[in-house]
Structure formats: C-alpha cells, structure tokens
C-alpha cells in the first residue's frame, strides 16, 4: 500500500470541509428532491418495523449511560477529531465514513493530531452530511430498562444516505429497529429539535408541527394530537411540550438556545433585553414555567447562560448564532462549544458549577457556527445495553436542624437490585458516610435519611446501586467526584451574611461584552437588581421579582455601555448592596 503523505492528508480533509457538503438548513435545490425521497421511505423498502413496539417505551435522556457516540465524518474534521479525543475516554466512538475516504487515511489524520483509535470504531457507509444529531438513531428501552431498541424518524432533509445511518448503527449494535415511515404513523422530525427528560416529557419547537402538515412539503398531514400519539407510541413521550419557533434561528432547533441538564433543570440561553431572539426565548420560557412542572411535580429550575455577540453583531443584524447550550453529555464528560471570546469563561464556569465532577471539555467551534450548528448538532448518543437507572430529585436547602433529610430515588434494573446506598459528608476532606437505602414498599423507589445537621452546614451526597447481576451504577454519574449538595441554613438573618456572600463579584470586571451578575440567597425573597451609572441613575433593571433560595445568574451586555464606572445594585428586604463595575472596550 502506498504511504499516506501529510500533504495528501491536508488536501483530503480540506476538500472534505469545503466541497460537496450538505448544509444544516435545506438547500433550495433540495426541495425538488422531497417527493422521490419520500417514495424511497415507503414500507417494504427498509427492514425496520413500521409498527410501534408492543411494550411501553422509554427514550433515554442524554445524561444516561452510553455505550457509544456516533459521528458522521463528512466535514469539520479538526472539530470532529477533538470530539474523538474527549469522547473515547468515556465510551466507544463510532465514526461513520464513506468512500473515497478510507480507514487508513482517517486513522492517519487522527494520529497526526495525537489521537489514537483505541475505543474507536470505523464504519464505512454512505453519507450526505455531518449533522448526525438530526438524522442519527434514537435509543430507547422497552419497559423502562429491559431491551435496548433503536427508533428512527423520517429525516427532515431529502438526504437518503443520512437517513439510512440509524439502520446502519442498529445493525452494528444488534438492536430491534423501528421507524416512523408508514402512514398513518409516518412522522418527519429532526434530532436537534427534540429533547427528553428520560421519563416521558419531550420538548420541541413548533417546527415539528409544520413539517408534519401540508406546509412542510413532505406530503404528510397530521394534527397536533396525531403527532403526539406517534411520539407516544414509538418513543414513550406522554407529555410533548412545544414552543414557538424563534425568528432568527432559521433552522428552528431548540438545541441552539436551551438544554436539559437533568430531569428538572433547564439551561436557557439569554440575550440582552430586546435583542435578537431574546424576547421569544423569554416568552417560551414563561410558557413552560407557567404551564408545566418537572417529572417530580415541582417547578423547573432555570439556569441562564449568555448568547454572545459575534464581533458586536447578533443574529438579527448579521452575526453568527453563537450558543453555549449546544453541548453534549458523553457519560462523565460534557463537550462544550467555545469561540475564543471572553464569554467562553462564563460558559465554562457555568457548566462546572452546575455539573460538579464532570469533565468539561471546551472545543472551539468558531469554524463551524456559521453553518448554524455546533457540537450537539454533530454528535449522537447510543444508550447502554444494560441500564441501571437511578433518578433522584436533588434536595433543596433547608432550615430544618432537627429532623433527618429524606433521600428518595427511583432505581431500576431488569434483573432487580441487590442493594442501594446513600453516601454523604459535610466536608470535602472528610470520608463519605454510608447509609443503606431500603425499598419503599413494592414501588420502584428506595429511601434513606441523612442525619440532621446544625445550621451553617453544607451537605454533599450521592447514590450507588448494584443489580443482582453485579452491575454497579452511581448518580450523579461522576460520583464520588460529582455530587448533589444542599445547605442547612437554619434561620440565618440577612444581617449575618456579608455583602459578598449575597452578591458575589461580578465577572468579568473590567468588562466589555456579556457580563455575569451572580446572586446567592439564603431563602426565597423578592430581589431588585439594577445597573446604575456613577451618579446613581438607574440605567437598567436586571430583575425585579421574587427569587427562590440558592444561586442565580443575571447578565448584562457591556458592549452597549460607554467606557467608565458603573454600579450593580441589589436590594432585598431592607438591605441594599452595591458593587463597582468598570467598562473598558
């Protein structure tokens, strides 16, 4: 075999990146291809079942255990290589590639960047594009945790080679394969526009309704109820939350501005007030919060993360759609898009603070974000064959110093459970204390108690379970490096807390763009947070409403301010706290 020279490698992968690639949005010339594409999806032409599974189905959440991560090696090779670098330590990476590429040149390209192929599988199959999130397989289980199955929709692009990838993956891992390709259960959809909590709640934009109506152009005409029914039958989605599309996100995929971090936490992108898609994002968030609770029956927790500008431009005036929500869980690692801008540090810190123990792997996506996508858009997870499911609602801060703290967890394995334990401590330098969890009657839940603690204590804890077949799992997945935590506040008065404990330092400071204002409250109360000029004149109200106990983050855009000194001020009850902020462009 002839040697593969570095020049050839550079030419090959530059060609891959620049030529013959299908974009994230549908090209104008592709519209004419839809009829032939839909005819190719008819029953009998694929080996999938076009009737839904007989047993109830549970589609996995992204933070569950994975056996593989799927990549379509079609463009952005330098970014794909960094994904392989981060992912292969956590799970098998399946790279789907096509001729004229060959495995030796791909392997050489990885090696040139210091990435070997340990835990990497190369599958040769035709491809149209890199956007594996949108066309890739969906992993689900019958009866919650029994049999791993693969679900496939009709891809919302007339790209038959991409559309066949889920079956390629299903054949490779050996799962039963189901697809929504036959009337009356035909459904067009795209992975970037769907998220689930793993327990029957799904999120999408209304794009899914448009694409399954005459306006979608795919020859399908389903009512909202019919769309919901198909998602329930094939994917176990019992509650399908759909939001208005955003005016400047032309592909209308929710992963560009939101992400589920766990069963009850929404990470929402935030623009400066009135900018770009900010108003619609805020309206959608209010719609969700006012109409739906988490699977635990309690209000969703909301974390905010900035949607930064592109050299002082936003999507409404020509800027690229910079986003930090387009990240991916890969077992104990989260890959995070960054862009070489100051706001990157805010995003990295936000993920680290809210996902303790996870490895946060930043990957520069400035070379691809102009194509309306980042890391989540080009990765697709495959669930493990044998899940040990643990779900727990993190304990909130409490004032109770007299009674133990009930820990209640849903734990399931198809073979049954041998045991389950709770581990807790009040100091990260102390050893973990073990508490046995007991089944709560015949239900799926196991319970135990953390002993009561004095006011001023912070409690750290995690859960471990072992199946009768010997499989052990922990939650959070990085435990014991990762954990949940809560504070025992007692009846602490505001007067006992310092200004910096309530209003930690604003960052970055000095600032020139998106700036974070962190707030930490010991109990729920109304808070007013404002930006003042040096003379004390109010320039902007960042928040003026009740806030729950715990940490919060608010953002302002210093790019809209002139150089100089400003004040960030917070008023809670009769306490007023001010902090200097320097703007320097």
C-alpha positions as CSV (number, residue, x, y, z in Angstrom):
1,X,0.0,0.0,0.0
2,X,1.3,3.5,-0.9
3,X,2.2,5.7,2.1
4,X,-0.2,8.5,3.1
5,X,1.7,11.8,2.9
6,X,0.9,14.8,5.1
7,X,0.2,16.9,2.1
8,X,-2.3,14.4,0.8
9,X,-3.9,14.3,4.2
10,X,-4.3,18.1,4.4
11,X,-5.7,18.2,0.9
12,X,-8.1,15.4,1.6
13,X,-9.6,16.8,4.7
14,X,-9.7,20.4,3.4
15,X,-11.6,19.0,0.5
16,X,-14.0,17.3,2.9
17,X,-14.6,20.5,4.7
18,X,-15.1,22.8,1.7
19,X,-16.7,20.7,-1.1
20,X,-19.8,18.7,-1.6
21,X,-21.2,19.1,1.9
22,X,-24.9,19.4,2.7
23,X,-25.7,22.4,4.9
24,X,-27.6,22.4,8.1
25,X,-30.5,24.2,6.5
26,X,-32.3,22.7,3.5
27,X,-30.8,24.0,0.2
28,X,-33.2,25.5,-2.3
29,X,-32.3,22.7,-4.8
30,X,-33.2,20.1,-2.3
31,X,-36.9,21.0,-2.2
32,X,-37.4,19.3,-5.6
33,X,-35.9,16.1,-4.2
34,X,-38.5,15.6,-1.5
35,X,-41.1,13.6,-3.5
36,X,-38.6,11.0,-4.6
37,X,-37.1,10.9,-1.1
38,X,-40.5,10.3,0.5
39,X,-41.2,7.5,-2.0
40,X,-37.9,5.8,-1.0
41,X,-39.2,5.7,2.6
42,X,-42.2,3.5,1.8
43,X,-42.9,0.3,3.7
44,X,-41.2,-2.8,2.3
45,X,-38.1,-0.9,1.2
46,X,-36.5,-0.9,4.7
47,X,-36.0,-3.8,7.1
48,X,-37.4,-1.8,10.0
49,X,-40.7,-2.4,11.8
50,X,-43.1,0.4,10.9
51,X,-45.4,-0.5,13.8
52,X,-44.6,0.7,17.3
53,X,-43.2,-1.7,19.9
54,X,-45.7,-3.7,21.8
55,X,-44.2,-3.0,25.2
56,X,-44.2,0.5,26.7
57,X,-41.1,2.6,25.6
58,X,-38.8,5.0,27.5
59,X,-36.5,7.1,25.4
60,X,-33.2,7.9,27.1
61,X,-32.1,11.3,28.4
62,X,-28.7,12.5,27.2
63,X,-27.1,12.2,30.7
64,X,-27.8,8.5,30.9
65,X,-25.1,5.8,30.5
66,X,-23.9,5.4,26.9
67,X,-22.2,2.5,25.1
68,X,-21.2,4.7,22.1
69,X,-21.2,8.1,20.5
70,X,-21.9,8.4,16.8
71,X,-20.1,10.9,14.4
72,X,-20.7,11.3,10.7
73,X,-17.2,12.1,9.3
74,X,-18.1,14.4,6.5
75,X,-16.9,17.9,7.3
76,X,-15.2,20.0,10.1
77,X,-12.6,17.2,10.6
78,X,-10.5,19.2,13.1
79,X,-13.5,19.7,15.3
80,X,-14.5,16.0,14.9
81,X,-11.0,15.0,16.0
82,X,-11.3,17.0,19.2
83,X,-14.6,15.3,19.9
84,X,-13.0,11.9,19.4
85,X,-10.2,13.0,21.8
86,X,-12.6,13.9,24.5
87,X,-15.2,11.1,24.0
88,X,-13.0,8.0,23.5
89,X,-12.0,8.1,27.2
90,X,-15.7,7.8,28.1
91,X,-17.2,5.4,25.6
92,X,-16.8,3.8,22.2
93,X,-16.8,6.3,19.3
94,X,-18.4,5.1,16.1
95,X,-17.3,7.1,13.1
96,X,-19.4,6.6,10.0
97,X,-17.3,7.5,6.9
98,X,-17.8,6.9,3.2
99,X,-15.6,6.3,0.1
100,X,-13.4,7.7,-1.3
101,X,-12.3,8.2,2.3
102,X,-10.6,5.1,3.7
103,X,-9.9,4.0,7.2
104,X,-6.1,4.3,6.9
105,X,-6.3,8.0,5.9
106,X,-8.8,8.7,8.6
107,X,-6.7,6.9,11.2
108,X,-3.6,8.8,10.0
109,X,-5.5,12.1,10.3
110,X,-6.4,11.3,13.9
111,X,-2.9,10.2,14.7
112,X,-1.5,13.4,13.2
113,X,-3.4,15.3,16.0
114,X,-2.2,12.9,18.7
115,X,-5.5,10.8,18.8
116,X,-5.3,7.0,18.5
117,X,-8.1,4.7,17.6
118,X,-8.3,2.8,20.9
119,X,-12.1,2.6,21.6
120,X,-12.8,4.0,18.1
121,X,-14.8,2.0,15.5
122,X,-14.8,3.0,11.9
123,X,-18.0,2.1,9.9
124,X,-18.0,2.5,6.1
125,X,-21.4,3.7,4.9
126,X,-22.7,6.4,2.5
127,X,-23.2,9.9,4.0
128,X,-24.7,13.2,2.8
129,X,-23.7,15.4,5.8
130,X,-22.1,15.8,9.2
131,X,-25.3,16.5,11.1
132,X,-25.6,13.2,12.9
133,X,-27.7,14.7,15.7
134,X,-30.5,15.4,13.2
135,X,-30.5,12.1,11.3
136,X,-29.0,9.7,13.9
137,X,-30.6,6.9,15.9
138,X,-32.7,7.3,19.0
139,X,-32.0,4.9,21.8
140,X,-35.0,3.7,23.9
141,X,-35.9,0.8,26.2
142,X,-38.9,-1.4,26.5
143,X,-40.5,-1.4,29.9
144,X,-38.1,1.3,31.2
145,X,-34.9,-0.7,31.4
146,X,-35.4,-4.1,29.6
147,X,-34.5,-4.2,25.9
148,X,-32.5,-1.6,24.1
149,X,-34.2,-0.6,20.8
150,X,-33.5,1.9,18.1
151,X,-36.0,4.4,16.8
152,X,-35.8,6.4,13.5
153,X,-37.9,9.2,12.2
154,X,-38.1,10.3,8.6
155,X,-35.2,12.8,8.4
156,X,-36.5,16.3,7.6
157,X,-34.0,16.7,4.8
158,X,-34.1,14.8,1.4
159,X,-30.8,13.1,2.1
160,X,-31.4,9.3,1.8
161,X,-27.8,8.3,2.8
162,X,-28.0,10.2,6.1
163,X,-31.5,8.8,6.6
164,X,-30.1,5.3,6.4
165,X,-27.5,5.8,9.1
166,X,-29.8,4.8,12.1
167,X,-30.3,1.4,10.5
168,X,-26.5,1.0,9.9
169,X,-25.9,1.7,13.6
170,X,-28.8,-0.6,14.7
171,X,-27.4,-3.4,12.6
172,X,-24.0,-2.9,14.1
173,X,-25.0,-2.9,17.7
174,X,-27.8,-5.5,17.2
175,X,-31.0,-3.8,18.3
176,X,-34.6,-4.1,17.2
177,X,-35.2,-1.3,14.7
178,X,-38.4,0.8,14.4
179,X,-39.1,3.7,12.1
180,X,-42.0,6.1,11.6
181,X,-42.2,5.8,7.8
182,X,-45.6,4.3,7.1
183,X,-48.9,6.0,7.1
184,X,-50.8,6.7,9.4
185,X,-47.8,6.6,11.7
186,X,-45.4,8.4,9.5
187,X,-43.5,11.3,11.1
188,X,-40.9,13.8,9.9
189,X,-38.6,15.1,12.6
190,X,-35.0,16.2,13.4
191,X,-32.9,15.4,16.4
192,X,-31.7,19.0,17.1
193,X,-35.3,19.9,17.7
194,X,-36.0,17.3,20.3
195,X,-35.0,16.8,24.0
196,X,-36.4,14.5,26.6
197,X,-36.1,14.1,30.4
198,X,-36.0,10.3,30.1
199,X,-39.3,10.0,31.8
200,X,-41.9,10.7,29.1
201,X,-41.6,14.5,28.7
202,X,-40.4,15.8,25.4
203,X,-39.5,19.4,24.2
204,X,-39.6,20.7,20.6
205,X,-40.3,23.9,18.7
206,X,-43.4,24.0,16.6
207,X,-41.3,23.1,13.6
208,X,-42.4,19.5,14.2
209,X,-46.0,20.5,13.6
210,X,-45.1,22.5,10.5
211,X,-43.1,19.6,8.9
212,X,-46.0,17.2,9.5
213,X,-48.6,19.5,7.9
214,X,-49.1,20.4,4.2
215,X,-46.9,23.5,4.8
216,X,-43.9,21.1,5.4
217,X,-43.9,19.9,1.9
218,X,-43.4,16.2,2.8
219,X,-46.9,15.1,1.9
220,X,-47.9,14.4,5.5
221,X,-50.9,16.0,7.2
222,X,-51.1,15.2,10.9
223,X,-52.9,17.1,13.6
224,X,-51.2,18.0,16.9
225,X,-52.9,15.1,18.6
226,X,-51.7,12.7,15.9
227,X,-48.1,13.9,16.2
228,X,-48.3,13.5,20.0
229,X,-49.8,10.0,19.5
230,X,-46.9,8.9,17.2
231,X,-44.3,10.2,19.7
232,X,-46.1,8.3,22.5
233,X,-46.3,5.0,20.6
234,X,-42.8,4.9,19.3
235,X,-40.9,6.9,22.0
236,X,-43.0,6.9,25.1
237,X,-43.5,10.6,25.1
238,X,-46.5,11.1,27.3
239,X,-46.2,14.9,27.5
240,X,-44.9,16.8,24.5
241,X,-44.1,20.4,25.2
242,X,-43.9,22.5,22.0
243,X,-42.8,26.2,21.8
244,X,-43.0,28.9,19.2
245,X,-40.1,29.0,16.8
246,X,-37.5,31.8,17.1
247,X,-37.5,34.5,14.4
248,X,-33.7,34.5,13.8
249,X,-32.9,30.8,14.3
250,X,-33.6,29.8,10.7
251,X,-33.4,26.1,11.4
252,X,-35.7,26.3,14.5
253,X,-33.8,23.7,16.5
254,X,-34.2,24.1,20.3
255,X,-30.7,22.9,21.0
256,X,-29.4,26.2,19.8
257,X,-30.8,28.0,22.8
258,X,-31.8,25.5,25.5
259,X,-30.6,22.3,27.1
260,X,-31.9,19.9,29.8
261,X,-29.1,19.4,32.4
262,X,-31.2,16.9,34.4
263,X,-34.9,15.9,34.9
264,X,-35.8,19.3,36.4
265,X,-33.1,21.8,35.2
266,X,-33.4,24.0,32.1
267,X,-30.3,25.7,30.8
268,X,-31.6,28.7,28.8
269,X,-29.7,31.0,26.6
270,X,-30.1,34.7,27.4
271,X,-29.7,37.7,25.1
272,X,-29.6,41.3,26.3
273,X,-33.1,42.6,26.7
274,X,-34.9,43.1,23.4
275,X,-32.1,41.7,21.3
276,X,-32.4,39.1,18.5
277,X,-34.4,36.0,19.7
278,X,-34.3,37.1,23.3
279,X,-38.0,38.2,23.5
280,X,-39.2,34.9,22.0
281,X,-36.9,32.8,24.2
282,X,-38.3,34.6,27.3
283,X,-41.9,34.2,26.2
284,X,-41.3,30.5,25.6
285,X,-39.6,30.1,29.0
286,X,-42.6,31.7,30.7
287,X,-45.0,29.5,28.8
288,X,-43.2,26.4,30.0
289,X,-42.9,27.6,33.6
290,X,-46.5,28.7,33.8
291,X,-48.0,25.5,32.3
292,X,-45.7,22.6,33.2
293,X,-43.9,21.1,36.2
294,X,-40.9,18.7,36.1
295,X,-41.4,15.0,36.3
296,X,-41.1,15.4,40.1
297,X,-44.2,17.6,40.2
298,X,-42.3,20.7,41.1
299,X,-41.4,23.8,39.1
300,X,-38.5,23.6,36.7
301,X,-35.2,25.1,37.8
302,X,-33.9,27.6,35.4
303,X,-30.2,28.4,34.8
304,X,-29.2,31.2,32.4
305,X,-26.2,31.3,30.1
306,X,-25.3,34.2,27.7
307,X,-25.9,34.1,24.0
308,X,-22.9,36.1,23.0
309,X,-22.5,38.5,20.1
310,X,-20.3,37.9,17.0
311,X,-18.0,40.9,16.9
312,X,-20.7,43.1,18.2
313,X,-23.3,41.6,15.8
314,X,-26.2,39.4,16.8
315,X,-28.2,37.0,14.5
316,X,-30.8,39.8,13.8
317,X,-28.1,42.0,12.2
318,X,-25.8,39.5,10.5
319,X,-23.9,37.9,13.4
320,X,-23.5,34.1,13.7
321,X,-25.7,32.2,16.1
322,X,-23.2,31.8,19.0
323,X,-24.5,29.4,21.6
324,X,-23.3,27.6,24.6
325,X,-26.3,25.3,25.0
326,X,-25.3,23.2,22.0
327,X,-23.2,20.9,24.2
328,X,-23.3,17.1,24.6
329,X,-23.1,14.7,27.5
330,X,-20.7,11.8,27.0
331,X,-21.0,9.8,30.2
332,X,-18.8,11.7,32.7
333,X,-17.7,14.3,30.2
334,X,-19.5,17.3,28.6
335,X,-18.1,18.7,25.4
336,X,-18.8,22.5,25.2
337,X,-18.6,24.8,22.2
338,X,-16.5,27.8,22.7
339,X,-15.4,30.6,20.3
340,X,-12.2,32.2,21.5
341,X,-14.1,35.1,23.1
342,X,-14.3,36.4,26.7
343,X,-17.7,34.9,27.3
344,X,-16.3,31.4,27.0
345,X,-15.1,31.6,30.6
346,X,-18.6,32.4,31.8
347,X,-19.9,29.4,29.9
348,X,-17.2,27.0,31.2
349,X,-17.7,28.2,34.8
350,X,-21.5,27.8,34.5
351,X,-21.2,24.2,33.4
352,X,-18.5,23.4,36.1
353,X,-20.5,24.9,38.9
354,X,-23.8,23.2,38.0
355,X,-22.3,19.8,36.9
356,X,-19.7,19.1,39.6
357,X,-17.4,16.2,38.9
358,X,-18.0,16.2,35.2
359,X,-15.1,16.9,32.9
360,X,-16.0,20.0,30.9
361,X,-14.1,19.8,27.6
362,X,-14.2,23.1,25.6
363,X,-13.9,22.7,21.8
364,X,-13.5,25.8,19.6
365,X,-16.5,25.8,17.1
366,X,-15.9,29.3,15.6
367,X,-15.1,27.5,12.3
368,X,-18.5,25.8,12.0
369,X,-21.0,28.0,13.9
370,X,-21.7,30.0,10.7
371,X,-23.4,26.8,9.4
372,X,-26.0,27.1,12.2
373,X,-24.7,24.3,14.5
374,X,-22.1,23.2,17.0
375,X,-21.1,20.1,19.0
376,X,-24.6,18.8,19.9
377,X,-25.5,19.0,16.2
378,X,-22.8,16.7,15.1
379,X,-22.9,14.0,17.8
380,X,-25.5,11.3,18.7
381,X,-25.5,9.1,21.7
382,X,-26.3,5.4,21.9
383,X,-27.6,4.0,25.2
384,X,-26.0,1.1,27.0
385,X,-27.4,-2.4,26.6
386,X,-27.9,-2.9,30.3
387,X,-29.0,0.3,32.0
388,X,-29.1,0.6,35.8
389,X,-31.4,3.6,36.1
390,X,-31.2,6.0,39.1
391,X,-33.3,9.1,39.2
392,X,-33.3,11.5,42.2
393,X,-34.6,15.0,42.8
394,X,-31.8,16.9,44.4
395,X,-32.6,18.0,48.0
396,X,-33.2,21.8,48.3
397,X,-31.7,24.0,51.0
398,X,-33.5,23.6,54.3
399,X,-33.9,25.4,57.6
400,X,-34.6,22.1,59.5
401,X,-31.9,21.3,62.0
402,X,-33.9,18.7,64.0
403,X,-35.1,16.0,61.5
404,X,-33.2,13.7,59.1
405,X,-33.3,14.6,55.4
406,X,-35.2,12.0,53.3
407,X,-33.5,10.8,50.1
408,X,-35.9,9.2,47.7
409,X,-34.6,7.6,44.5
410,X,-36.2,5.7,41.6
411,X,-33.8,2.8,40.9
412,X,-34.4,0.1,38.2
413,X,-32.5,-2.8,36.6
414,X,-34.1,-5.6,34.5
415,X,-32.6,-8.2,36.8
416,X,-33.7,-6.5,40.0
417,X,-31.5,-4.8,42.6
418,X,-29.1,-6.4,45.1
419,X,-28.6,-3.2,47.2
420,X,-28.5,0.5,47.2
421,X,-26.6,3.0,49.3
422,X,-26.5,6.7,50.0
423,X,-23.1,8.4,50.7
424,X,-22.9,11.8,52.4
425,X,-20.4,14.1,54.1
426,X,-20.2,17.7,55.3
427,X,-16.6,18.4,54.3
428,X,-14.9,17.5,51.1
429,X,-11.9,16.4,53.1
430,X,-13.9,14.0,55.2
431,X,-14.6,10.3,54.3
432,X,-18.0,9.5,53.0
433,X,-20.6,8.2,55.4
434,X,-22.7,5.2,54.2
435,X,-26.5,4.9,54.6
436,X,-28.4,1.8,53.5
437,X,-31.4,2.6,51.2
438,X,-34.5,0.4,51.6
439,X,-37.2,-0.3,49.1
440,X,-40.3,1.9,49.7
441,X,-42.8,-1.0,49.6
442,X,-43.4,-2.6,46.2
443,X,-42.7,0.5,44.2
444,X,-39.6,1.4,42.2
445,X,-38.3,3.8,44.9
446,X,-35.7,3.4,47.5
447,X,-35.3,5.6,50.6
448,X,-32.9,6.6,53.3
449,X,-32.1,9.5,55.6
450,X,-29.2,11.8,56.1
451,X,-28.9,12.7,59.8
452,X,-29.9,16.2,60.8
453,X,-27.2,18.8,60.7
454,X,-26.6,22.2,62.5
455,X,-27.3,25.5,60.8
456,X,-24.4,26.6,58.6
457,X,-23.7,23.1,57.3
458,X,-23.3,22.2,53.6
459,X,-24.2,18.5,52.9
460,X,-22.7,16.6,49.9
461,X,-24.2,13.3,48.8
462,X,-24.6,10.7,46.0
463,X,-26.3,7.4,45.4
464,X,-25.0,4.0,44.4
465,X,-26.9,0.8,43.5
466,X,-25.9,-2.7,42.4
467,X,-28.1,-5.1,40.4
468,X,-28.5,-8.8,41.1
469,X,-26.2,-9.4,38.1
470,X,-23.4,-7.4,39.7
471,X,-23.7,-4.2,37.7
472,X,-23.0,-1.0,39.8
473,X,-24.0,2.5,38.9
474,X,-23.8,5.8,40.7
475,X,-25.7,9.1,40.3
476,X,-24.6,11.7,39.6
477,X,-22.6,9.7,37.1
478,X,-19.2,11.2,38.1
479,X,-19.7,10.4,41.8
480,X,-17.9,10.5,44.1
481,X,-16.1,13.3,42.3
482,X,-19.6,14.6,41.4
483,X,-22.4,15.0,44.0
484,X,-25.5,16.8,44.9
485,X,-25.4,19.4,47.7
486,X,-27.7,21.4,49.9
487,X,-27.3,23.9,52.7
488,X,-28.8,23.8,56.2
489,X,-29.4,27.5,56.7
490,X,-31.3,27.4,60.0
491,X,-32.9,30.8,60.5
492,X,-30.0,32.8,59.3
493,X,-30.8,36.5,59.1
494,X,-29.6,38.7,56.2
495,X,-27.7,40.8,58.7
496,X,-25.5,37.7,59.4
497,X,-24.3,37.4,55.8
498,X,-21.7,39.6,54.2
499,X,-22.3,41.7,51.1
500,X,-20.1,39.4,49.0
501,X,-22.0,36.2,50.2
502,X,-25.2,37.7,48.9
503,X,-23.8,39.4,45.8
504,X,-20.5,37.6,44.8
505,X,-18.1,39.5,42.5
506,X,-19.5,40.4,39.1
507,X,-17.3,38.9,36.3
508,X,-15.5,39.7,34.1
509,X,-14.6,43.0,35.7
510,X,-13.4,45.1,33.9
511,X,-15.8,44.1,31.1
512,X,-16.5,44.8,27.5
513,X,-19.3,42.4,26.5
514,X,-21.6,39.9,28.2
515,X,-21.1,40.3,32.0
516,X,-22.4,37.9,34.7
517,X,-24.0,39.1,37.9
518,X,-24.2,36.2,40.4
519,X,-26.6,36.2,43.3
520,X,-26.8,33.8,46.3
521,X,-29.9,33.9,48.5
522,X,-30.2,32.0,51.8
523,X,-34.0,31.9,51.5
524,X,-36.7,32.9,49.0
525,X,-37.4,36.6,48.9
526,X,-38.1,39.5,46.5
527,X,-35.0,41.0,44.9
528,X,-34.4,44.0,42.8
529,X,-31.2,44.1,40.8
530,X,-30.3,47.2,38.8
531,X,-27.4,48.7,36.8
532,X,-26.7,52.3,37.8
533,X,-24.3,54.9,36.3
534,X,-21.7,56.6,38.5
535,X,-24.2,59.3,39.6
536,X,-26.7,56.7,40.8
537,X,-29.1,57.0,37.9
538,X,-30.9,53.7,37.0
539,X,-29.9,52.5,33.5
540,X,-31.3,49.0,33.5
541,X,-33.4,46.7,35.7
542,X,-31.9,43.2,35.6
543,X,-34.5,41.7,37.9
544,X,-37.4,42.9,40.0
545,X,-39.4,39.9,41.3
546,X,-39.3,37.1,43.8
547,X,-36.3,34.7,43.7
548,X,-36.0,31.2,45.2
549,X,-33.3,30.4,47.7
550,X,-30.0,29.4,46.1
551,X,-27.7,30.6,43.4
552,X,-28.9,32.7,40.4
553,X,-27.2,34.5,37.5
554,X,-28.2,37.6,35.6
555,X,-26.5,39.1,32.5
556,X,-25.9,42.5,31.1
557,X,-24.2,43.5,27.8
558,X,-21.4,45.9,28.5
559,X,-20.9,46.4,24.7
560,X,-23.9,48.7,24.9
561,X,-22.3,50.9,27.5
562,X,-19.7,53.6,27.2
563,X,-16.4,53.2,29.0
564,X,-16.5,54.2,32.6
565,X,-17.6,53.3,36.1
566,X,-21.0,51.8,36.9
567,X,-22.7,50.2,39.9
568,X,-24.5,46.9,40.2
569,X,-27.0,47.2,43.0
570,X,-29.2,44.6,44.7
571,X,-32.0,45.3,47.2
572,X,-33.5,42.5,49.3
573,X,-35.8,43.4,52.1
574,X,-34.2,46.5,53.8
575,X,-30.7,45.5,52.6
576,X,-29.0,47.4,49.7
577,X,-25.7,46.1,48.3
578,X,-23.7,47.9,45.6
579,X,-20.7,46.7,43.6
580,X,-18.5,48.7,41.2
581,X,-18.3,47.6,37.6
582,X,-15.7,49.0,35.2
583,X,-16.5,49.0,31.5
584,X,-13.4,49.2,29.2
585,X,-13.6,48.5,25.5
